[in-house]
Amino acid sequence: MRVAGLGFRSAATVDDLLAALRLAGGAADVLATDPAKSAAPAFTALAARLNLPVRAVTVAGQPTPTTSPRVLARFATGSVAE
């Protein structure tokens, strides 16, 4: 099973997310994101367009290769997209 994990800004559109997915290889069986973003209109629209299930994955406390102070304060992890 191939899971595509997506981190994105609230201004992202379904076309933005689709382009990111295609750049990452395009094939996925499941879409995943943080629970706070799992109901975002662009994310749910992408899942509907591709007819893929959605999984909310908690990222808090996971080790990351980079750290953003803003992301650390909001999600309790250094990076959501890596």
PyMOL commands that set and color helices and strands:
alter all, ss='L'
color gray80, all
select helices_A, chain A and resi 14-23+41-50+69-75
alter helices_A, ss='H'
color red, helices_A
select strands_A, chain A and resi 3-5+30-33+54-56
alter strands_A, ss='S'
color yellow, strands_A
deselect
rebuild
show_as cartoon
